């Protein structure tokens, strides 16, 4: 795996959020320009968005940037509902 890529787990709910957020923040501290691969994400809740926000905040503090790739459609839809599409640089949803 590329050291500048952080892969989200298949399950990211409240139970996994703290540990995943900590790991993501540590990855950002080691590599402030990071690609976040969400392709494995299958089961999640709004806590997954909190993890993404923690990573984005850490990257911003380090002068870096996170690029989110392969966010599942349901997660992207949830991000749009919460008003995070622009912040996560998600493509505009088709009508």
ABEGO torsion letter per residue (X at the ends): XBAABBBBBABBBAAAAAAAAAAAAAAAAABABBBBBAAABABBBAAAAAAAAAAAAAAAAAGBBBBBBGBBAAAAAAAAAAGAAAAAGBBBBBX
